[in-house]
Amino acid sequence: MPISARNQFEGTVRSIKGGAVMAEVVIDIGGGHEIVSLISASSVKRLKLKKGSRAVAVIKATEVIVSTDLAGDAVDD
């Protein structure tokens, strides 16, 4: 299925931590990088996701939040 989002990362499902409503899915995209996504538990079932399965992480963001407070360092005025 073609989609317009350009940020697509193919990878392998490393882990799935399921809850009653939401699940945390970790996708290994190579090079020591992972993408972590929270999706509905029903989507995990519908997509038949399991550890070791191939998946594509599609990122479509309208905003990015940036902070200068690194590792809890206090920010001086």
N, C-alpha and C positions, 0 to 999 in steps of 0.2 A: 504494500500500500504506500504509494508516494505521499509525502507530506511536505509542507513548506518550511518547517523548522530546519535550520542548517546545522545546529549543534547536535549531532547524532554520534554516539560513542558505542561501538560494538564491544561486547565483552562476555564474560562468563559469570554466572551467578555464584558468588562465593559463599553467601549465607542468607538465610531468611529467618527472622525472628518474628513469629506470628503472635498476634494478640486477638482478642475477641472481635475487634473492629478493624484495626490497622496492623500492618506488617512492615518491618524494616527490611529492605532488600539491599544487599551490598553487591555491586557489580564490579568485578576486576576488569579494568579496561587496558591493562598492560602497562609496562614501564614503571611499575610500582605504584600506580594510581588506581583509586577506587572511587566509585560514585555511590552514595548512599541515598536511598529514596524511601519515603514513607508512602505506601499505597494501601488501598483497602484490602482486607483479607479476601474479599470476594474477587478482587482483581487477580490476586495471586492464584486462586483456583481457576478463574476463567482463562488466564494465560498459561496455565499448567506449569508455573515456575517451580523449579526445584534446584537444589545445589548441583552445580555442574552444567546446567542448561545454558544455552546461548541466549543472549538478550541484547536489546539495543536501548540505551538510555537516551531519551530525547529531551533536550533542555530548551525551554522557551520562556525566558524571563523578561519581564518588563521593567524591573528595577533591580539594582544591586546595592546592598547596604555595606558601607565601608566604615571601619572603626580604626582609630589610632591607638586605642587602649590595648597594647599587646601584653599578653600573659598577666593581666591584672595590674600592670604598672600604673601608678597614679599619674594623672595628667595635671601638670602645673599650669596655672594661669599666668 
